[in-house]
Amino acid sequence: MQLKFFPLSPLILALGLTGCQLTDNNNDNAQLESNETASLEACSEIHNNEEAISDCEIARDGVIDVVHPNDDTLEEGAELTDTPDMHTQAVVTDVWERASANFALPIPDDKRISAQRKWYLKHPEYMARVVKRAKPFLYYITEEIEKRDMPMELVLLPIVESAFDPFAYSHGRAAGMWQFIPGTGKRFGMQQNWWYDGRRDVVASTQGALDYLTYLNEMFDGNWLHALAAYNSGEGRVQRAIKANKRAGKPTDFWNLNLPKETRAYVPKLLALADILKNKDEYAYAWPEVENVAVIEVVDIGSQVDLAFAAELAGMSLKELHGLNPGFNRWATSPEGPHRLILPLDKAAAFSQALAKIDQKERLNWVRHSVKPGDSLGKIAKQYHTTVKVLKKVNELDSSMIRVGQAIMVPVALQELDSYTLSQEQRLASLQNGNTSKQKVRHTVQSGDTLWDIARKYNIGTKQLAKWNGMAPGDMLHPGKTLVIWQEGKAQDGVTKKVTYTVRNGDSLSRIASKFNVRVSDIGKWNSLNTKRYLQPGQKLKLYVDVIRLNASS
């Protein structure tokens, strides 16, 4: 197979699109989805004097929190490097300086901007964390904005939206660096399925965001502040506010519109950041630099590949590779594409050459599953963490009918699933197993349960319950889903730890359950097992064990 690098070309903007990232035009009670970073939550915890707490409240004013399940995804990753000849071509050495030199949006003397600017100036450590996340992708985003001749202030929008975190998730199911809800993401080219979520893919979401902003700018006759407000709260809401002011004989500029509280803070945040960056010397603000050179390349891989296999081939850790490719939900890229990987520039060519020598079937690990009584394609797919669609395709099945004794070829992860730390399942597991001295309770969702009902049962807030479980308060619950609740209590009252147990000769589920003081049904649920089946020696089981209670009973 011939592999090639390909340029990051913009998506073609679909004609006749209506609606917006957050809401339909006709929904007068639309939810606000776009968000500032949840890092602001820590502000009032760090600063406890009255003035500082006031600043924190101003900075958060009207902003819905974002969940950052992997706050420092790239912290332990290898340093991304540029190619030697790039330095001689770059006139401006800092990409932030390159962007700020082309800022053009007016910054009025407004108290909302002043309040946001004051907070950012007081918290340079916040910007240091944000720039660390932005570093791998900043040059690419700047290039794309420049290609379209759009305002360079837009390079700051992911700071306001997600603190440059592609894994950020928020109220209303908004996800990714640019915070798209599912419907708007799909309309602007972001595929979303079991394997892949384009809202977290930096390439797909950046192209979609710039397409959407272009659409909004045209809708509002070139008024970028109106377009930005609409990106946050929906074009329908902004249009209605403009019409209301016209009827009342009032000015229709952004600063005079009656918009939701979040949106009134949203645009000033962007302008405050632009003012600080443009005048960082005047403000004596240490805005961290990022070299004005490309550090990543997009590589065409042609077909599905196990991420662990790809990482080995590229000479990277699995976490490093997945951190650059956050759109992939599972242990492999999507079988239906996009068939591409973002790699460090200095590793891309060697990776392509090595991959070109490997047959497509060797890019995944395979097992031969013999169909047993009670098996179905759905059950097999769940057991091996794949999908029915994939099983049907690789086994050339026209229907879902299978027979006992039939051999089914199944693609499986090269490494233990726990190794894929940035997969959707492991991000949730990490979030639900967060280090805490509180006691953890597991609640299995029953038919008819709502977050409000469960929160009331355990005397906690709905918002907190959602955050503990990587959800948004408005998300739907499905029967069988396991939720984690952290309750007050001393550590000795109960400490739950995750244990990997290797099955031995003579083991049974009941014996293992008795040994670890857990229930057979829980072992089955944790491992997607049929509890009536026999265990195999060497089989790995995932257990959640109360170690205090276990030690006490030993």
C-alpha positions, 0 to 999 in steps of 0.5 A: 500500500502506498502511504502519503502525507496529505495537507490539512485542507478545510472542509467544504461548508454545506449550503443551507445550514441552519441551527448552531452549535448550541441550539436550534433557532426556534428554541426560546429556552435553549441551553447554553453549551459553550464553556470556560475552563473548570480550572477556574473552580480552583481559584476560590479554593486557592485564594480565600481573602474577600477581594480574591474570591470576588475576582474568582466570581467575576471570572466565572460569571455566567460560565458553565464548568467543563470536565477535564478528565485528563488534565495533563495528557501530554505532561509525561509525553516526549518533547515535540521537536521541529525540523532543523531548517524551519528556524531559518524560515521563521521570521517570528519565533513565537507563534503567539507573537505571530498571531497577536501581530494580526489582531484587529478586533476593537477592545473597548473600555468596558467593565466586563473586559476589565474584570476578566483581564484582572483575573487573568493577570492575577493568575499566570499559572493558569495560562502556563497550564493552558499553553502546555496543552495548546503547544502541539496544536497551536501552530496548526490552528494558527495556520488554518485561521491565517489561510482563511483570512479570519481574525487571528483572535480566534486562536484564543477561542479554545482557551475560553471554550475548553482551556485547549483540552480536547478531552473536555466535556461539559453541560449539554454534551459539548465535547472537545477543544472547540466544545461542539454538541453532537448535532452541530458537530455532525452538521459541520463534518465531525463523525461520531460513533463507537470508535471515534468522536470527531469533536475531539479530533483536533483536525476535524473539530478545528475545520468544523469550528472555522466553518461554523464561525465563517457561517455565523460571520456571514449570517451577521453581515461581517460582525465578528462579535455577533458571530462569537456570541452566536457561537456561544449561545446560538444564532437564533438567540442573538438574532432575537436580541438584535430584533428586540433592540431594533424594535425598542430603538436601541443600539444593536452592537454586542455590548447593548444586547440582552443576552444570557449571562454566560454570553455576556462574559464569554466575548469579554473573556476573548477580548481580555485575552487578546488585550493581554497577549497584544500588550504583554510587555506593558502588563509585565505578563509572562505569557509562555512562548511557543515556537513558530514552527510545525511540530506535528504531521498528519499521516495517511494510514489507509486502514484501521490500526491498533493504537498500541501497535502504531505507538510501537512503530512510531517509537512513542508511548501509547499515551503520547500517541493517543494524546495527539489523536484524542478523537479515537474512543477505543483501542484502535482507530475507526475501521471506517476512518478517518484513516489518519494519525497525527504524529510528531514531525520528526517521527512521521516519515520513519513511521510511514516507511515502516507501516508501508511494509506491513500487511493491513491484516497484521495491523490488528491482533486477532483471535478465533472465537468458537461460537458456543450455546447462547452466543450472539454477535452482540455478546461476542462483540461486547466480550472482545470490545468491538462492534457487531458491524466489524464482526460481520464485515471481517467474517463476511456475514450477510446477517447476524445469524451464527451457529454453535461451533462456527469460527468467528475471527475477532480483532482484539487489542494488542495490550491489556485494555487498562494500557489504553489510558486515554480510551473512553472506557479508561478515562471514565475508569480513571475519573471514577477511581480518583484518588480520594479519602472518601468512601466510594459507593457504586450505584447500578442504574435501574429503569426509570432512574434519573440523575436527580433521583439518584442525587437525592437518594445519596444527598448530593448535588446533581451537578457533582454526581454528573461530574464524578461520572464524566457526564453532563447533568442533562445526559440520559441514563441507561439501565445497567450503567454503573455510577460512582458516588463519593460519600463523606467518611473516614478512610478506614470506613472503606477504601475501594481499590482496583485489582487485577486477578489471574484465574488459577486452577480450581478457581470458580467465581464463587471462590474468588468472590468469597476471597475478595468479599465481593459478589459473583454478580459484580464480578460478572458485571465488571468483566462482562462475563456470563457467570454460568460459564467456567473460568479458564486458568490464566484469565484476567479478572478486574475486581473492585475490592474494599481493602479495609474490609478485606484486611479486617476479615483476613 
